[in-house]
């Protein structure tokens, strides 16, 4: 099978039952994609496939044949930060960080479709991603900061 | 002098790695030629094992090894306080998480398939799932009876321990009361849902005899010691390198994969990896203790509490873990932050065949806070008194005595937390239920206390080592585990503050049993106090050494120097020397710029007969939440609209971090109040996944505001106290008290799910006298 991940094309032979998350992590060593439940219940393994977010634990690798995937490693060019990443740092939207890659990709996907979401739309946009540390407030605020097109700096 | 870093909003030092996906968690490590492990768990919660046949699994292509207890008779039991847990079960299972066999295979999939080829012959024993039944003398023993620990008339195989609390004269106290309020309050099994599943990678180096592993833990050195003793290794033969940690909340206080990966790395001679599934870890790893509180409280007409009696029964499940400490903390905190002149209590920690329970955020004090804040609200209702006023009237002040007999001499902000929370919320005393857009609204309050640090005379210390590198950076070596709460950032802020150096010149070495020294566990809300103080002491000593070395090299007196921004400046001149250069000179002269700080405060062991001591904890954190809820009369659904939190933290070190803890604690408490419960029936978990064990999502998030209270005189650095656990404590009872305020229905058990609330409201409307349970 062939797929494009973060702009780079990969051809791999995989077993039919291999999940996309295993291909990304075990084969391509893109370990920024995390597994939280393996059942599509927590959103931790979210990646963007052809512009839509998917739980990479629920997608079989062969289903990604010919598709284009964006993982956390591809959100910004190497050495640079995406405005969402910047905002997550500044707003304190990161604690343990395990949900962070998935939530960033959900947020990115949301903003692509709706550059100026309301607070409720932001909440809906990340409703499939569990965060156990932050209580979500700072995550929602960080996404708001980016959608409003301004960056606030620490006091 | 104004602080540059302490008390500010500072970005987390590990945030960049976490937002870019570069931070490596346990499962992100891959070693060459690695084999994958899977563990066969118990087929029945309580069964005598007659035989385990692994021969077919061994013969399966791709299987490297399959072992049972018979293959490793030399392996010893493990456990944090009592060594009562077997690595591989020998004779009987005591809960569904017991390990029966371990398979190592070339792939995870082969290992999983091989488990299905293992045949277990067993004889079921009676399953004891109810702690009250377990305590009865004639109930089947789960563990070998230990008469010395037992109380007359109770079960010597199932009672792990009991604790007592006694002060004053109960007869007098109740005689002074105008009202006596009596309730039984229960909390359920809860799961941490740390988002990162337990996992680990290990390798064994035959030549050095050292087993190195990458597996998250809240306490590197304690897990190291337990792995070593279980496998007959010297402590230094076990090296644990701390990966990034995907949440903990107490879950990673216990051994999970650690002993198994070390054992299998040694036996197979190959690197090994074990990743637990969500379902497996929910069934296998520790839970929050379900606790039963039986309260009797005497109170005068004016709201003054005169006496408080408590019986506390905690279900620790199949193994002790930290259960004895959790349950007695629930007893020791059982009256909350309120003056109680006469009190008496007893707690029992009881084995059952349920999943074992251990540490979870609040460590017994969370369960107690739900219980005493429900009780306080009942008292307010009985007296017709405003709930905030009742709490204010009884709240601690300087000179108050805790249930353990400790006289509070510093940092008692409980009254201020009530005042600030009420003010920020716009609290109206005597507010009753109101209807808005066809939904019922109510407001509830809850306060809490929490003793920081292990306390009770348990040795408790943290060591931090600092050095100036040749590049002029400050390298900090601390084993303090950052589970997401932010201790590494706090430590860097403190070091930067003392040395007046930019934050990006402070660097944390990774936690490693072999290169960082014991910092104690990330638990008991202790790291800001303990590792913060250790870092501060080390930085102060290092600053002294910098002044000393500069005065030798430049032949000037100390007061003429200023250390700032990574340089030593001879004041009033152009002369300056960089810290890097000074470090090189110092090293060449055999006196490197290194310093250590060790914080090891004294606490007292309470008298076992009465639970009384002089200095039981180094500091107490207080907190008050006020919550507003909205209830749908037709579905029973509760939405939390708004929560104001006023934590008394002594001193804010990082405001963003404090808000993050407070907001996260609030939402975890929302889950506890409204949706979370691990349902264990006859020892078997029936909701071991995240579509049946619900936790709050972004859609459940209320509006939140945090208004810190700062007395500035607590035992931590710059007068700080801890906040990790206390952030959660008042959240659930504030919400259930708000539900009472909205509906008049009191819930003595959580969670208050829509179906329970709806049927309680229907029963109330039909005038059926008793309610919600």
Interface residues (C-beta under 8 A of the other chain):
Chain A: X17 X25 X26 X29 X30 X31 X32 X33 X34 X35 X36 X37 X38 X39 X41 X42 X44 X71 X72 X73 X75 X76 X81 X85 X88 X89 X90 X91 X92 X94 X95 X96 X97 X98 X99 X100 X101 X104 X122 X123 X124 X126 X127 X128 X129 X130 X131 X132 X133 X134 X135 X136 X137 X138 X139 X140 X154 X155
Chain B: X8 X9 X10 X11 X12 X14 X15 X16 X17 X18 X19 X20 X21 X22 X23 X24 X25 X27 X28 X30 X109 X192 X193 X194 X195 X196 X197 X244 X245 X246 X247 X248 X249 X275 X277 X278 X483 X484 X485 X486 X656 X657 X659 X660 X663 X664 X665 X666 X667 X668 X689 X690 X691 X695 X696 X697 X698 X699 X701 X704
